[in-house]
Amino acid sequence: MNTFSWLLLVFSLSLTLIQPWLGAGFLLLNLLTLGLYFIDKRASIKNASRISEKTLHIAAVLGGWPAALLGQHYFRHKTQKTSFIRILWCCILTNTMLVSGASYWYYSSATIQ
């Protein structure tokens, strides 16, 4: 396991300590995303029916982007297609902004009351 995998695991476990449902959901979404990348890589090797890029991007923007990066690295999948990589980084930025905004809204409204 590389450093990124350990950080993903530690982050998931820390979320579980704060909100168990949030940590479990984050971990399950990332396992699903990693599975999607694995299945798509195997399908590309066998010239079988593929998972759409749109599906991979939706999984990333919902919060599975750490596993998407991990899947790209481990499976050497979608690493040469620059249009896919650009959209993936837009998904990462979008997810990070949405989570940051939601956290700010939640914690700022909690301190007002």
Disulfide bonds with the S-S distance in Angstrom:
none
